[in-house]
């Protein structure tokens, strides 16, 4: 987002240059700061009401404040024109008392132009931090914070008035008093917490992050986080600084992912690491670990224990935001010097806390210790210690202790093939991916028939294996292996999940989830996630933390007219399903733990509540701002935005639960959420014009993240054939999903196109209405998008659409794509040789590199010096971790090249498989003639030959080419003869007899079978000619070797090929 800019004009033309010296601050008052159409209104709250049309009379109630308005004008005049700090201080105190808690006064002051003199006062500096000027700055900061608390309209006005640079400048401890730093941190947090409408949300976030992520501000944040004083003011600054890092970083990530970016650029996360903020946060977290473990300070790396008034949750939130989606940053955090000193790898402490591989109990550290001695670990009894209990019941939200409650660790590669980073949200990933676990559903679309395995069609199972790569950014790379040793830090985090309040539980679980998704949770602890973390999160889905919160919980204060207690409850309701969904993304055993904890019913209840009329839910908002039904549908309303976030989180969680097992999908159907999704969650904010009729409902429109999450649920459920043909068609999901292909938001269109892929399969009853609605033309149009993920999903859907379709549909889709476009897609040869050369060059560069001789960008140069103790060689890391960090850093630098190649392979594969399905069916001969009439046969066959002849070609490309050739060989005699007369093509196939992919070896035998097949009416001379040509190329010898294949299917196909070639036992031809 470094290139993103925002042009927010100030509310009025700037007066003559302002003097910001300690002795002269004179700003003329601007009474026409806002447009004249905005006037004061008693009934307004958080928004400005427009003036009545000309010729009408304003109600008398608006004219009764003329005396008070004169007083406000006088105070602003004193603030703007006086050059004495005492006079300004007096005016600011009077203004502050009239602003705090008085929404009507806030609106009047804004109309009178208070933002400009407040900004000028914040920018003034005195000679000392305790003089009158500094006190005036503090009062101005409090006044700005009170205005920001008013809601969206005030936040947007303050940003447009240029207040952000003044706030960030006030974070410098060298030039600002502590109370001003505190008020500025509060104001910035309030701005990020305020619900902003979708039209201005991205601009606001960009403006705030651009003001924060500068070298000077990041240096100030690191300094604030590194404070060790125990006084309340210092601890408040630390908590608010950490909250500011967490919120700004998390929101900037959302902006990047929602902007349709094809690559995941974590610019803010990298800047925070380079500035030393992550190290400072790790040190601060270590102080809490030292407190709980009562570990004596035996070295400089171990910090002093955290004071009793310190806040843990903001620290964890900031760490979770920085390490999210990056194994590199996660390793740097996990092996930071402070945490390594407290939890040294291989220490007896770590080993005692980690669960044994075959034991019956898991040990976690005891919290709240005040002794100077290490306490004995607290024991958790696991189901392995008991005989199976058939009728056991759970308590406290934990799953029943049955014979199936022990969850074996499954740790498979998340990206078994290629990866395609795209700018989508994490719950859209692997919704059709058959990875991480085995889908045991008999009716899953991942299954296939023997006929399809013989090369008749493209297997849906193959689709599943690659769908992972198309549905999300590369948040969870596990291709660089590093086995994390047993460490006490993760156990300590789990202890916080068990013993903390709701916010601390969610913050700890968020860090655990991010470490788990990048493969840095030890395998021995995976069982504990299902036994400890998942049940606790499931319990939070319908429970509210009723304990009295300490006033130190600064990250969760009320905002925009919502009281603090309601705001706190909202945070729990929004974050719980979001964190739980990330933990359920990969492992079927964790999904099982969630189901046994009753998560499906609880999520369904939360979703239905969020979709209901919000009139009765307005009691959490101040009485004078209770929302009517019409107001609650306003997209800028805090309650509306809260309900949208709850919808999004619950939908993502439901989608991830139904990824792999049919029984979970059926449980989701039985909960009744499908009807809720179709009626309330697939409706956009504005009606979409489409050829399909959509029944109008009274439900409110949804923001794009909710629409995307709803698409994810339908895709997850559509993996089951039975559900696809019954529940989904009964609920009428096809129409709203297809209409979303016309949505203006790019990510919504991407999610909808991915969902349509399953709805147009040959056995889907929703295929015909979607076809009649113009799906072919729409998908052809989307396939030519400039965005890779949208183009890929559209090609994928077209591939399914032409399977077993009539010839008219096939020809229309081909003509919509055009032959040149299709040839361009499949004509991009790719090999892994270049990648290997690049890695070799990287290794050579590493040996010869001088870190000082390779300066980074200007921003990185200015940030690099901020990080104390930076060690480019990572000497403090264990050897394996240091090697992994170096490799991850190299891959980060070459990621655009790797991404481009990966995207080319994915599109090339789908293009080839589209041709494969185009030629499939009873009209194969006519479709081959149609194909060759648009693409020169020699040109196409030469391309296929080139793809097979490319060294180290991607396996999926080889497989796709082989099956295209199978269909070409199933054509007429002229088509078979054309193939046999290309000896180079036949030699390329000959070299694949021992290829590592079984389908390729079986496919080669099918090519021979088809080439030697004699149709009724075929000339015997033509068949003998093809057989003799194959014999001369050496195929009999190759088939003899292939008879030794370990796969039964390959052996059977080879026997048939030998019979038709006239060799082997029972030869049929000579």
TAGIPE-V252000 format. One record per helix or strand. SS is the DSSP state (H for helix, E for strand). FROM is the first residue (numbers start at 1). TO is the last residue. If there is no record, write none. Layout:
ss from to
SS FROM TO
SS FROM TO
//
This chain:
ss from to
E 38 39
E 49 50
H 60 63
H 66 81
H 85 99
H 103 111
H 114 122
H 132 148
H 152 160
H 163 169
H 178 193
H 198 212
H 215 225
H 232 258
H 267 274
H 277 293
H 313 323
H 327 334
H 337 342
H 348 353
E 361 364
E 378 381
H 383 385
H 426 428
E 444 444
H 450 456
H 460 470
H 488 499
H 502 517
H 523 540
H 554 556
E 559 559
E 562 562
H 564 583
H 588 596
H 599 611
H 614 620
E 621 621
H 623 625
H 629 632
H 638 657
H 662 670
H 673 681
E 684 684
E 702 702
H 704 717
E 720 720
H 721 725
H 727 731
H 733 742
H 746 759
H 767 772
H 775 782
H 788 801
H 807 817
H 819 826
E 831 831
H 833 848
H 851 853
H 858 864
H 879 918
H 924 934
H 937 949
E 953 953
H 955 969
H 973 980
H 983 990
H 998 1011
H 1020 1032
H 1035 1042
H 1048 1061
//
